């Protein structure tokens, strides 16, 4: 895997610490973070879905927590399995998976069906942070030093 040195970017940027931490974290991918297998899909412009294969886990054995920009999904089997297996292909081991979420992305729902945990996410940007159109006036000076006559002066000159 190729590594990148982001140190020079620290000298010329402000407020991108989280982004640089994510880039540095990508180099240190732990092989256990690939369990259980999962998909991340973009459903619409501001909607996403995470689907995790958690066969054998009951809803009360899975815990999801969103704290700031991190979604933690963990699974812990309850009770000891006293069955005798001749072959065990379905892993029932505990897992802990963290997903880094962008700003304003919130979990809107979760469902467990047919061994698949589906987590729906949506980006909800507050109205104050959305881009807004700014009207441009005609003939108004913002500097306060406009020498052109105002409408009142025009009316006075016409009378």
C-alpha positions as CSV (number, residue, x, y, z in Angstrom):
1,X,0.0,0.0,0.0
2,X,1.2,3.4,-0.8
3,X,1.7,5.9,2.0
4,X,1.3,9.7,1.8
5,X,3.0,12.3,3.9
6,X,0.4,14.9,4.8
7,X,2.8,16.9,7.1
8,X,3.3,19.7,4.6
9,X,-0.4,20.2,4.4
10,X,-0.5,21.0,8.2
11,X,1.6,24.1,7.5
12,X,-0.9,25.7,5.0
13,X,-4.4,24.5,6.2
14,X,-6.5,25.2,9.2
15,X,-9.4,23.0,10.5
16,X,-8.7,19.9,8.4
17,X,-7.3,17.9,11.2
18,X,-10.1,15.3,11.1
19,X,-9.5,14.7,7.4
20,X,-5.8,14.2,7.9
21,X,-6.5,11.8,10.8
22,X,-8.8,9.8,8.5
23,X,-6.1,9.6,5.9
24,X,-3.5,8.5,8.4
25,X,-6.0,5.9,9.8
26,X,-6.5,4.4,6.4
27,X,-2.9,3.3,6.4
28,X,-3.4,1.3,9.6
29,X,-6.4,-0.8,8.6
30,X,-6.8,-3.7,11.0
31,X,-7.7,-7.0,9.3
32,X,-10.4,-7.6,12.0
33,X,-12.3,-4.6,10.7
34,X,-13.4,-6.6,7.7
35,X,-15.6,-8.8,9.9
36,X,-18.5,-9.0,9.5
37,X,-18.7,-8.3,5.7
38,X,-20.7,-5.2,4.8
39,X,-21.8,-3.0,1.9
40,X,-22.1,0.8,1.8
41,X,-24.4,2.2,-0.8
42,X,-25.5,5.6,-1.9
43,X,-29.3,5.4,-2.2
44,X,-29.9,9.1,-3.2
45,X,-28.0,12.4,-3.1
46,X,-28.2,12.7,0.7
47,X,-29.2,9.1,1.6
48,X,-26.9,6.1,2.3
49,X,-27.3,2.5,3.5
50,X,-24.9,0.2,5.3
51,X,-25.8,-3.5,5.1
52,X,-23.9,-5.9,7.4
53,X,-24.1,-9.7,7.2
54,X,-24.7,-10.7,10.9
55,X,-26.2,-14.2,10.5
56,X,-27.0,-15.8,13.8
57,X,-27.3,-12.6,15.8
58,X,-30.6,-11.5,17.4
59,X,-31.6,-7.8,17.6
60,X,-30.8,-7.7,21.3
61,X,-27.2,-9.0,20.6
62,X,-26.4,-6.0,18.4
63,X,-25.7,-2.5,19.7
64,X,-25.5,0.6,17.6
65,X,-24.3,4.0,19.0
66,X,-23.7,7.2,17.1
67,X,-21.4,9.7,18.8
68,X,-20.6,12.9,16.8
69,X,-19.3,11.7,13.5
70,X,-18.7,8.0,14.4
71,X,-21.2,5.1,14.2
72,X,-20.2,2.1,16.3
73,X,-21.9,-1.2,15.5
74,X,-21.0,-4.1,17.8
75,X,-22.3,-7.6,18.3
76,X,-21.9,-9.9,21.3
77,X,-23.5,-13.4,21.4
78,X,-25.4,-14.0,24.6
79,X,-25.3,-17.3,26.3
80,X,-23.0,-20.2,25.5
81,X,-23.7,-22.4,22.5
82,X,-23.7,-25.9,23.7
83,X,-24.3,-27.5,20.3
84,X,-21.8,-30.0,18.9
85,X,-20.9,-29.0,15.4
86,X,-19.3,-31.3,12.8
87,X,-18.6,-28.2,10.6
88,X,-19.1,-24.6,11.7
89,X,-19.1,-22.3,8.7
90,X,-21.2,-19.5,10.2
91,X,-19.0,-17.5,12.5
92,X,-20.7,-16.3,15.6
93,X,-17.8,-14.4,16.9
94,X,-18.2,-10.9,18.4
95,X,-17.5,-7.9,16.3
96,X,-17.0,-4.2,16.6
97,X,-17.1,-2.0,13.5
98,X,-16.8,1.8,13.4
99,X,-17.9,3.9,10.5
100,X,-16.7,7.5,10.2
101,X,-19.6,9.7,9.1
102,X,-19.5,13.0,7.4
103,X,-20.8,16.1,9.1
104,X,-24.6,16.2,9.5
105,X,-25.1,12.5,8.6
106,X,-27.6,10.9,11.0
107,X,-28.9,7.4,11.4
108,X,-32.6,7.4,10.4
109,X,-33.4,3.7,10.9
110,X,-32.1,0.2,11.3
111,X,-33.6,-3.2,10.6
112,X,-32.5,-6.8,11.0
113,X,-34.0,-9.3,8.6
114,X,-32.7,-12.6,7.0
115,X,-29.3,-12.2,8.7
116,X,-28.7,-8.7,7.3
117,X,-28.5,-5.6,9.4
118,X,-29.6,-2.6,7.4
119,X,-28.7,0.9,8.7
120,X,-30.2,3.9,6.9
121,X,-28.4,7.2,7.0
122,X,-29.3,10.7,5.8
123,X,-27.4,13.9,5.5
124,X,-29.5,16.7,7.1
125,X,-27.7,20.0,6.6
126,X,-29.2,22.7,8.8
127,X,-30.9,25.5,6.9
128,X,-28.4,28.1,8.2
129,X,-25.5,26.1,6.6
130,X,-27.1,25.6,3.2
131,X,-25.9,27.8,0.3
132,X,-28.1,30.8,-0.2
133,X,-28.6,33.1,-3.1
134,X,-27.7,36.8,-2.5
135,X,-29.6,39.4,-4.5
136,X,-27.5,42.1,-6.1
137,X,-29.0,45.6,-6.0
138,X,-28.8,48.0,-8.9
139,X,-27.6,51.6,-8.3
140,X,-26.9,51.3,-4.6
141,X,-23.5,51.9,-3.1
142,X,-22.2,49.9,-0.2
143,X,-19.4,52.3,0.5
144,X,-21.6,55.2,1.5
145,X,-19.7,57.6,-0.9
146,X,-21.9,57.4,-3.9
147,X,-22.1,60.8,-5.6
148,X,-25.0,59.9,-7.8
149,X,-28.3,61.6,-6.8
150,X,-30.8,59.5,-4.9
151,X,-34.4,59.1,-6.0
152,X,-35.5,61.8,-3.5
153,X,-33.0,64.2,-5.0
154,X,-34.3,63.4,-8.5
155,X,-37.9,64.2,-7.4
156,X,-36.7,67.5,-5.9
157,X,-34.8,68.5,-9.0
158,X,-37.9,67.7,-11.2
159,X,-40.2,70.0,-9.2
